[in-house]
Amino acid sequence: MKQISLLKLSLLSTLLLMYFSANSQNESVSDSLINQLDLIEADEEKVTVYQEIVKHFVRKDSAKAIQYAREGIAFAAESGFENSIIDLNYELAKLYMYHYQHTQADSLYGLVISASEKSGYGKGKGYLGRGTILYRQSNYQKAISMLKKAKTAFTDAENQQGSLSCSNQIGGAYYRLGLYDSAIFHYNEVLSIGRANNNNRAMGAAQSNLGLIYTKQGKYKEALQMHLNSLDNYKVVKWERPTIIANINIGMSYFDQDDYETALKYLKDALQGAESIQAKETISTVLANIGDVHQRLSKYPKAIEYYKKSLEVSYEIGEDLGANITHNTIGKTYFLIKDYENARNYLSKALEAANRLNAITLKSQTLIPLGRVEYELGNLKKAESMLAEGVELARKNQTLGTLADGLKTLSQVYESDGRHNLSLQFFKEYHTIYDSILGENKSKEIADLQIQHETEKKEQEIESLNQQTAIQSLELSQSNLYLTIMGIVLIILVLVSFIFYLNNQKKRLALEQNAQNIEQRLLRSQMNPHFIFNAMTAVQRQITDGNTQYAEEYLTKFSRLIRQVLENSRAEFIPLDQEIEMLENYLKLHQASSKRPFQYEITIDPEIDPEELNIPPMFAQPFVENAIEHGVKHLGADGKVRLEFKLNNDVFVLSVADNGSGMERQKETTYKTHKSLAIQITKERIDILKKQMKRDIEFVVNQLDPGTEVIFNLPFKYS
């Protein structure tokens, strides 16, 4: 197998640079590269030129890119340059993927994988390509699996840039799946490696993506800081397109926080950058964003001016969907200033585009405002027809806000037409929908307030523990000083006795302080933020689906669980029935918030009276959480969590088991970190109990086939 020497590559680069400098006034870069094919005699240099031509044409002229890629592959095959065949096939596959010709791209990536396995060159490229195709097809789980293969190959080949690309895309796939914690983990990995290697591009990309996640989580200040850091990194390397996107993200972050003047500043910077490189699609987006800011400021003529500029660019690049949305927005803005003729004109154009694109949601969101325009113009029949169709589409798509607007206006149309019964019917339905939307918002507000209250309560308890610890430390210091002074005048026997007593006091205080520290960490670790987020999402989903009674019951259980965790965490011993009630409530909430509910089983030894027997609380909960999140969550009805409480020769035995994937596979996920934290805190609590109870306490984690089992031998008391 022939390989291109670095020396000749360097010579070729110099020749190309000289040639470009001499001909830059008369020829384009593409013409210069093509002319080089006839000028260069060395085979290896000619193959390199073919690669540069393909890269140049990939996004500019796909026909020429395909032509020269195939010529280059044929020439490389004839000349025996196997590595160049891999590179050219990879570039050709990227071209097909860019144009959404995924079948052809996947076939070429398969050739790249096969050739790389044989030669050892370019490992990871084919897997990265296939992972990217799966990502573009929204098949995110399979994309993650393929991208992890690519990352392993790049890591083995010490290809850091390839590994970073994989981590970025894996984070993106988790983001699309709504698994924000996993996405944050991978983006932070990219950020950490970027910092270690002073790679501003990697840092900027990771920070930009983290900013998007924080925005989704409502953490607007953290999101803004990430976007600002991203912008700084892009500016260092003068990376134009990402710099523009960073300015857009920062502008919209300020927009979300109602800081419109600052939002305009960054959006205008983004517009200037996009115009400088003629990024038409980005120009259209930024113009529409600036229009949104002016509309929010009630500067309607200015908003319409920017919307129309955005529309012109969408026309220029043939972006039908963007033009449809902008027509719709302009029409609604004209409606706000009661210019109904212009509103009708633009909304009608939006409707034509929605029909052409078969965009059902946009169609309903256009028909209803268009019906309102016809109603204001007195065209009741047209208004009725448009509103009825829009309402039906909104009802099918469950777009409640649009549906409520349509029902209300349709009720007004029937009232104006003298059909009072129909008017009343649609007004009642409107009120039902409106109340459900209001109920959803109120439920969110109540849930947010409740979580805020419980969080503040928890923080106050932790602060109180810190104060107690500080007081004890101060008292100990004062006691030491006093006893030291007294020791000077006491006889040696008294001094020895005092030192013995002091040592015991220190041990006791250290034991108490350690217990308090563990209690604080236990309080912080009980309620996984991801579980709280899923629980709130489940409530929102039930309210949206109209299951208000179920949602109320769910929210009540969730509130009770938070209260149980806070109360139980403070007690040394609690009745077994309270511990089981808390665990069962926790399991039921997880079942209710899961799209594929698992099963669980709780077994109690008949010899045990749960109301009389008392045990240390909260030993099982962290491992129940691990069993659900990292064991059975993805198994659906096949997944099972088993809890068993029994007495064995005057020893209380508690076990938590699942039939999940087991510890070896779970080490690939965030389970490892969370499990280690749970085990560490558990071992420290057991050490405290051993010293307090002066008895041996066992704790083991066993690997099952399949699954994992955790067993405790705990002390107990009778009421």
N, C-alpha and C positions, 0 to 999 in steps of 0.2 A: 504494500500500500504506500502510495506516494503522499508526502506531506509538504505543504508550502513553507519554505523557510522564512523565519522572522526577518532575516537580512533582505530577502527579495521583496517581502511585503513592505519593509521600510523604504526600499528603493522605489517601489511602485507608488507609494504614498507621495514621495517627493516629486516623481514625474507627473503625477496627477495634479498636485498643487501648482507646479510650474505651468502645466498646460492650461489649467483653469485661469491662472493669473494672466496668461498671454492672450486668452480668447474670451475673457469675461465680457468684453464690450460687444462681441459679435455673436456669440453662441450661448445657448442655455446650458445648464448643468447636464441635462439629459442628453443633448446633442454631443457635448464634450465626452461623456462617458461612452456613448455608442461609437464615436469616432476612434476612441482608444482601442476598441476591439481590433481594428485593422492595423493600428500602429504597433501594438505589442506582439512580440514574437514568442516570448516565454509562456508556456502553457499554464503554469501555476498563476502567473500574474493575470492572464486572460480570464481564468476562472474567478479570480477575485473581482475583476471588473464586472463580470456577469452578476455576481452577488450584489454589488453596489447599484447596478442598473435596476435590478428587481426591487431592492429596498426603496429606490427613488420613485418607482412607478406604482408601488403597492396601493397608495391611496389617491393617486392622481390619474392613472390610466391603466385600468385592470387588464385590458386586452394586451397592451405592450408588456406589462409585468408577467403575464402568463407566457407570452411568446418568448421573452428572453430567459425566463426561468426554465422552460423546456429546452431551449437551445443550450443553456448552461449545463443542465443535467446531462444532456446527451454528450456534450463536450467533456464534462468531468468523468463520465463513465468511460468514454473512449480513451481518456488520458490516465485513468486509474486513480482519480482523486476522490476516494470514498467519503472523506470528511466533508468535502465540498458538496457532494450529492446530498448529504444529510442537511447541510445548511440551506441549500436551495429548495429542497422539499419542505423544510420548515417554513421558509419565507412564502412559498407558494400556498402552503396550508393556511398561513395567517391571512393571505389575501382572500382565499375562499371564505374563511371564517368572518372576515370583515364585511363581506357581502352576503352573510347569512346563508352561504352554501355549505351547510354543516356536514352533509354526507361526504362531499368531496374532501373537505378539510379533515374529517375524522379518518378517512382512508389514508391520506398522506401522513397524518400524525402516526398512524399504525406503522407505516414504512420507516418513519424516523425512529420509533421505539425499537423495531426489529434490528435496524442497522446499528443503532447505538449499543444494543446489548452485545452485538458481535464485536464491534470495534472498540467499545469503551469510550468513544468520543460523543460528546453532546448528550450525556445521560441526563434525564429529567425533562428535556425539551418536549418530547412527545407526550409525556404524562401531563405536563403543564398545559399544552395545547388542548388535549382532550378534557382536562378539568375546566378550562376556560369555556369550551363548547357547552359542557353540562351546565355551567354557571349561567351562560346566556340563554339556555333553554329552561331556566328556573328549576333545574333538577339539582337542588343545592346539597342534599345529602350525598348523592353520588359524586358531585363535584368535590366535596370535602375529602372523600375517600381517595379520589384520583389525585387531587392536589397534594395530599399527604405523601403519596407515593413519589410524586415529583420532588417534594421537599427533601425526602430521604435520599433520593438520587443526587440532588444538587449538593446536599450536605456531605455525602460520601465523596463527591468530586471536588469538594472545597470551593464550590461556586456560590459565594455568598449572595451575589445579586439575584441569582435564580431562586435561592432559598427565601430571600426577602419578598420576591414577587409572589411566591406561593403563600407565605404567611399573610400577606396583604389580601390575597383573594380568598383564603380560608376565612379570614376575619369578615370579609364582605359577605360570604355565604352564610355565616352564622348571623350576621346582621339582618340579612333578608329573611332568615328563619325566625327572627325575633329573639334569638338566644344572645342577648346583649352581653352577658358576663363572659361567654366564650369568645365573642367577637373582641371585646375589650382586652382579653388575655392575649390574643394573637397580635392585635395592633400595638399593645404595650411591648410585646416581644420585638416587633419591627422597630419601635421607638428606641428600645434599649440598645439594640445592635447598631442602629443608626448613630446614637450618641457615642457609643464606644469607638466607632470608626469615623466619626465626624462626617457622616453621610447626610447632608442637608436634604437631599431629595427624599430619602427614606423617612427621615424625621418629619418632613412636611406632609408627606402622604399619610403617615400614621396619625399625626395630629389632626389633619383634616377629617379623616374617618372617625376618630374619637369625638370630634366636635359634633358630627352628625348624630352619633349615638346619644351623646349627652342632651342634644336638642330633643330627640325622641323621648328621653327620660324626664324632660322638663327641667333639666339642670342648665339653665340658660347662661348663667355666669361662667360655669365650667366650660360650656360649649364655646362661648365667645373667646375665652382665654386660649383654648386649643386652636381656634381658627386664627387668632392673632399670632400665635407661635408658628403656625403653619405658614402664614404669610411671610414672616421674618426669614424662615428657612428657604422659601422659594426665592426671595429677593437676593439672598446670598449667592445662589447659583444662577440667578437670572433666568429662571425657568418660567417662560411667559404664560403658557396656558394654565398651569396650576395656580400661578399668581392671580390670574383673572378669576378663577373659580374660588380661590380663598377670599378675594374681595367681595364676591357675591355672597358667600356663606356668612362673612362678617356683617355685611349689610343687612341680610335677612335676620341675623341674630339680633341686631339692634331693632329691627322692625318688630320682631316678636316681643321685645321689651318696651315697645311704644316710644323708642328714641328715634324719631323719624328723621331729624336733621342729620344725625350721625349716619343713619342708614343710607341717606341720599349721598353723603360724601363717599362712602365706600362703593356704592353701586355706580356712581359716576366714574370713579377710578377704574372699576371693572369695565365699564363701557368704553373708556378711552383705550384701555389695553386690548380689548376685543377688536376695536376698530383698527388698531395699529397693525394687527396680524390678519385682519379680514376674516375673523371667525364668525361667520354669518349667523349660525344657529345660536351661538352664545350672545351675539348682539341682540337678536330678537328677544331672547329670554330676559336680558338685563333691561331692555327698554320696557318690557311688560312689568318687570319688578318695580321700576321707577314709577310707572303709571299707578301701580297698586299703592305706593307710598302717598302719591298726590291724592288719590281717591280717599285714602284713610284720613288725609288732612282736609277733606271736603273741597279740594281744589280741582273741581271736576273738569273745567276746560283744559287745564294743564295735564290732567290724567289722560283725557281723550287724545291729546296731542301725542303723548308718548305711546299710547296704545296703537295709534294709527301708524307711527313709525315702525313699531314692532310688526304690525301687519304687513307693511311694505316689504320688510326683510323676509318674512315668512313666505310671501308670494314669490320673491326673488329666488329662494332656494327650494321652492316646491314643498314646503312643510305644511301639509294639509291640516294635520291635527292641531298644530300651534295656531294656524290661521283661524280654525274653527273656534278654539278657546278664546282668542282675542276678539273675534267678531261678537261672540257672546258677551264678553266683558264690556266692550264698547256699547253694545245695545243696552245693557243693564245700567251703565253710567248715564246714557242719554235719558233713560227712564227716570233716574233719580232727579234730573233737572227738568222733567216733564216735557222733554222734546220727543214726543211720541212718534212722529214721522221718521226721524233718524233712528230711534230705537227699533221701530218695526223693520227698517231697511237692513240694519246690521244683524238683528236677530234672525231675519229671514235667510240671510246669507249663511249664518251659523247653522241653521236648520238644514239647508241644502248640503252643507259639508258633512253634517252628522249623518244624514241619510246616505250620502255617498260612501262614507267610511264605516257605516253600520255601527256607529258609536252610540249604543242604547242609552247609557247614563247621560251623556252630553245632550242627546236628543230630548230626553225628559226635562233636563235643566234649561233647555232652550224653548221648548213648547210652552211651558208654564209662564215664563216672563212674556213671551210673545202673546199668549192668551190674555195676560193682564193689560198689555198695550192695546189689544183690540177692544177689551172691555172699557178702557179709559176713552177710546175713540168712539164708543157707542155701537160697535159691531158685535152685538150679542151672539149671533149665530156662529160667527167665526171664532169668537172667544170660547164659546161652549165646546166647539169641536176640538180646538187645540188643547184646551184645559183637560177635557175628558181623556184624550189620548196621552197627554203628559202625566196625568194622575195614574192612569193604568200602568204606564211604564215605570213610574216611581214606586208604585205599589209592588210590582214584580221585583224590582231591584232593592226594595227596602231602604230607599234613600228618604229617610223620614222628614228631614227639613224641607226638601223639595215637595214631598207629598203634602205636607201641612200647608205650604203656600198655595199649591194647586187646589186643594179642597176648600180653603177659605175663599179664594177668588171665584171658584165655581159656585159656591153658595151665594156670593154676591150677584153673580150673573143670573141665577135662578130667581133671586129676590127681585132684581130689576125687571125680569121678564114676567113677574106675577106668579111664578110657580113656587108657592110658599112651602108646600110640603117637601119638595125636593131640596129647596134652600135649607130648611130645617134639618133634613136628613144629612146633607153634606156638612153643615155647620157642626152637627153633633160629632160626626166622624173626625172633622178637623180638630175639635176640642179634645177628643180622645187621643189623637196623635200628638197634639200640642202638650197635653198633660204628661204623656209618656216621655216626650223630650225633656220637659221640665223636670219630671221625676228622675230621669237619668242624670241630668245636671245636678239636681239636689242630692241624689244618692252619691254622686262623685264628691260633692262638697262635704257631705256628712262623713263619708269614709275618710276623706283627706283630713278633716278636723279631728276625727277620732284617732287616726294614726298619729297626727301631730300631738294630740293630748297624751296618748300613751307613750310616745317617744320622749316628750318633755318629762313625764312622770319617771320614766326609766332613767333619764339623764340626771334628774334630781336625786334619785336613789343612789346612783353612782357617785354623784358629788358629795352626798351625805356620807357615804362610805369613805371617800377620800378625806373628808374633814375629820371623821372619827380616827382614821389612821394617823393623821397629822397631830391630833390632840394626844393620842397615845404615845406617839414619838416624843412630843414635847414633855409630857408627864414623865416619861422614862428618863429623859435628859435631866430634868429637874431632880428626880429621885436619885439619879446617879451622883449629882453634885452634892446633894445633902448627905447621902450615905458616905461619900468620900471624905467630907469634912468630919463627920462623926467617927469615921474609922481611925482618924489620927489620934483621938483621945481614948479609944477603946483598947482593951488589952488584946493580945494576939489571938486568944481563943475566940473572943467575940468577933474579931476581924475575920478569922477563918470561917466562922459560922455565917457571917454576913456575905462573904464572897460566894459560899456555897448557895445561899439563898438567892443572891443576885443572878447567878448563872441559871438557876431554875426559872427565875422571873423572865430572863431574856428569852429562854427557850419557849416559855408559854406565850409571851408577847409575839415572838417571831411566828409561832404556830397560828395565833389568832390573825396576825397581819397577813400571813400567807393564805389563810382561809378566806379572808376578805378580798384579797386580790383575785383569787380563783372565782369567788362569787361574782365579782365585777365582770370578769371575762366570760363567765357562764351566762350572765345576763345579756352580754353583747352578742353571744354566739347562738342563742336559742332560736331566734326568728330570722331565718334566711330572707334577705331583702327580695330575692327572686321569687320566693314563695308568696310574700306579701303582694308583690306586683301581679303574680298570676291570680291570686285570690281576688284582687280588685278588678282585674280584667274579667274574671268569671262573673262577678256581680254586674259589671257593665253589660256583658253579653246577655245575661238573663233579662235585664231591664229592657235592653234594645229589642229582645224577642218577645217582650210583653209579659214575661214571667215575673211580675213584681212580687207576688207572694213568696215564690221560691227565693228571689233575690233578698227579700227581707229576712227570711229564715237563715239564709247563708250568711248574711252580714251579722246577724245576731250570734251565730255560732263562731264566726271569726272574732268578734269582739270578746266573746267569752273565752276563746282560746288565748288571746293576748293577756286577758286578766289572769287566767289560770297560770300562764307561764311566769308572769311577774310575781304572783302570790307564792307559787310553789318554789320558785328559785330562792326565796328568802328563808324557807323553813328547813330545819335540820332533818326532821322526819315528818311525813304526811301519811294519812291512811291510804292503803293500797287502792281502795275504790276511787279516791280522788286522782291518783296517778293514772289509773286505767281510763277514767272518764276523760282526762286531758288527752291521752294518747289516742283514744277512739275518736274524739272530736277532731284532732289533728289529721288522722287518717281519712275521715269522712270529707274534710275540707279539701284534702289533696285529691280524693276521688272526684269530687264535684267540679274542681277546676281543671281536671284532665280531660282531654278530648278522647282518650282511650283508657277508661278507668281500669285500675288493677283490682285484685282481690286482697283481702286481709283476713286473718284469723287470730283471735285472742283466746288462749286457753288458760284456765285457772284451776289449780289443784283443788279437788273437792274438800281437802282437809283445811283449806285456808278460808278464814272469814275476812273478806276484804275490808270490812268496816272496822275490825278490831286490830288487824295487823298493820303496823306502820313501817315504812321503809324510807331511806334517803331519796329525795325526789330528783327527777330530770336526768337519771343516768341513761335511760333508754332513748329519749327523744332525739339526740343528735344522730344516733345510729339508725333510728327509724327513718329520719330524713335522708341519710345516705342510702338506705335500702330502696327508698322510693325514687329519689332523683337520679341515682347512678346504678340502680339494679333493675327495677321492674317498670320504670316509667314508660319505656318504649315497647314493652311487651304486651300492653293492653290487658285484655281479660286473661291472658296466659300468665301474667305476672302475679306473684303472691308474696305477701309479707306475713310472717308468722311471729306472734309474741306469745311467750309461755311464762307463767308464774307458778312456781311449785316449791314445796318444802322437801328437802332431801337430808335426812338425818339431822334435823334441827338447823339446817342451813337453808337460807332463802336463795333460790336460783332464779335468775331472770335471763331469758334468752331472746334475741332478735335475729331472725333469719329471713333470707330472700332467695329466690331462684333466678337471680339476674345473671349478668355476664361474669361475675367473679372479680376478684381484686386485680388479677393480672391485666385484664383489658381496661379496667377502670383507672389504672395508673396513667393511661393516655389522656385522661380528662382532668377537669378541675377537682375530681373526687380525691385525688392524691393529697392535695393541699388541705381540703376540708376535712378529710378523714384524719390526717395527721394532727390537725388542730383538735378534733374531737377526742382522739386517743390521748393526746398530751394533757388536755384539761381533765379527762377522766382519770388518768393515772395520778395526777396531782391531787385530785379530790380523794382518791382511794388512799393515798399516802397520809392525808390529813385524818381520814376516818380510822386508819390503822392505829395512829398515835392516840386518837381520842378514845377509841373503843378498846384498844389494847388487844386486838385479835387480828388474825390473818384474813385478808380479803382477796379473792381471786378475780382475774379479768383476762379473758383470752379472746382472740379473733381467729376463727377457723375458715379455711377455704373449703367450700362444698363443691359438688359436681351435679348440677350447676349451683352457683350462688355463694353467699357469704353468711357466716353465723357468728354472732357476738354473744358471749356468755359471761354473766356476773354472778359471783357468790357474795351477797350483801348482808350486812347486819340488819336486824329487825327488832321491833319492840311491839308489845301489846298495849292497847289503850287501857 
